[in-house]
């Protein structure tokens, strides 16, 4: 079993990622949260957690960790501090700790934030974080979903390095794609976009990567 640190574990998508990892035969989740009271929910499920604030030193969160999923976000409140610099902070400590793989939850539009009419600052922050990860020499996967919904997951997606169209996708399917990307033989040093589609997640990833 590989230990996977989930940054943003208390978020809507983060919780889904943690639950998927918990039921996996390959991975053991370590939920990274900012406040002590957020740890209780994970403790009840027998899931390990660690306190860490992305705006401060997070080197302790990476001890005995094999891989990382970055699913944290400021919800638009602190895009530079959390979505950009917080991500860079965790990438740096991951590099120093020789983390085997870093999976980034990004966003469609992060490749070209200047073209966005809204969310420009957010997309710029995501873009800078993505570029920083690409240049880090860490093995990585950058997953860029369309707009997230709380619909039930279908287990099916449309995946391309650039889809050239808008679309939405259930958070559940995004979480599954991120977990799938953790595997050593999946999505190695690649960036791709996903929306709801007709191809099973595993198949879509195998076909492209």
N, C-alpha and C positions, 0 to 999 in steps of 0.2 A: 504494500500500500504506500502510495506517495502522499505526503502531507501538502495540502494546497491551501495557501492563504487567500481568503476572499476579502478584498478591500471593498467596503461598501456593503457588507453582509446584512446590514439592517435595512437596506433599501428594498423596494418592491421586487426588483429583478434579483438583487443580491440574495434575498431569502430563498428564492426559487433555485438559484445556483447551489446554495448550501444544502438544500434538501436533496437535490439530484446527486451531489457528491456523496452525501451520507448514504444513499442507497446504492452507490457504485461499488463494484468489487475491486476497483483499482485505486480509488482516491479516498483520502480522509480529510474532511474540511476543517479548517481553522478559521472561525469567523472573526474578522477584524472589525471592531466597533469603537466608537468614540466615547461612549458613556457607560459607566458601570452598570446602570439599570438596564441597559440593552443586552447585557450578557445573560440575564435570567432566562429569557425565552429559549436560548440555545442550550443552556444547562439542563433545562427540563427535557430536552430531546437527546441529551447525552452527547452534545456537540461541543467540542472545545472552542474557546474563544480567547481573543487577546485584545487588550485595550491599546488603541493607537490613534493618534491625531495626525493626519497627513500634513498639517501645517507645522508640525514639530518633528523631533527626531523619532524615526520609526525603525531604527536598526534592530531594536529588541523584538519586533514583530516577526522578523524573518528567521529567527533561530529555529533550527531543525525543520525548515520548510524546503520542499523540493521544487514546487511550482507556484505561480501566482496568477490569480484572475483579478484584474482591476475593473471593478464595476461601481466605483464610487463616483458620486457627483454632487455638486452643491445645489442642484435644483435652480441654477441661474443666479444664486446669491453671491457666490465667490468663485466665479469661473476661472479667474487667473490663479487665485490662491490654492484651490482644490483640484479643479479639473485639469489644470496645466501644471502648476508647480508641485502640487501634491503627487501627481502622477510621476513627475520627474524625480521627486524625492524617493518614491518607492522603487523606481527603476534603478536609481543610484545604489541603494542599499542591496537590491537584488543582484546587481552586478558584482558588488563586493562579496556577496555571499555565494557566488557561483550558482545562482538559481538555474534550474535546467530549462525552464520555459516560462515566458511571461505572456499571458493572454489579455489583450486590451479590449474592453468594450468601448467602441468609438461611436461614430454616427455617420450616416450618409450625409454628404455635403462637407465633411471634414477635409476632403481632398482639395476643395476649392472654396474656402470660406468667404472669399471676396464676392462670390456670385450670389450669396444668400441674401434674401430680402429681410428675413427675421432671424433671430438667434445667431447673428454674425459673431458676436463676442464669444459665445459658447463654442461655435464651430472653429473659431480661430484658436481657442484654447485647446480643443481636441486635436486640431491639426498639429499644433506645436508639440503636444504630448506624443502624438503618433510618430512624428518625425524624430523626436528625441529617442523613442524606443527603437526605431529603425537603425539609428546610428550607434546604438549601445553595444552591439555585438552579442546581445542576449538572443537566444533562440526565442522567436516570438510569433504570435498570430494577432492580427488586428481585425476585429469583426465590426463592420459598419452596418447596423440595421436601419431600416426605414423607421417611420414613426411607430412607437411602441403602444400596444393595446393590452388590455387586461382580459381579452377573450381567451377561451380555452385553447391550448396549443393543439396543432394538427399533426405535428411531427414532420411537416412537409414545408419546404422552402424553395425559393428561387435564389440561386447564388451565382455571382459573377464578380470578377475583380472590379468591373464597372457596369452597373445595370442600365444606366442611361434612362431611368424612369423612376418615378416616385412610387411609394407603396407603404403599406403598414405590415406589422408582424406581431403576433402575440409574444409577450415577455417570456412565456414558457418555452417557446421555440428558440428564442434568443439564448436563454439559459442553456438549453440543450446543445446548441451550436457551440457555445463557449466551452462547455465541458468536453465536448467532442474534440475541440481544438487543443485541449491539453495533451492529448496523446502524442507520443514522440513521432509517430509516423503520419500525423495529420497536420495539414496547414503549416508547413515549416517556413518561417520567415516570409509570410504572405499577408496581404491585406485584401479583404474582399467585402462585398456588400451583400446583404440578404433582405428579402421581403417574403411575405407569404407566397407559397407556390405549390407545385404538384409533385415535387421530387422529395423522397425521404431524405432527411438531413444527412445521414451517413452516406447515402448514394450521391447526393449533390456534392458533398465534400470530396468523396473519392474520385468523382468524375473530373473535378477541377484541380485537385491537388493530390 
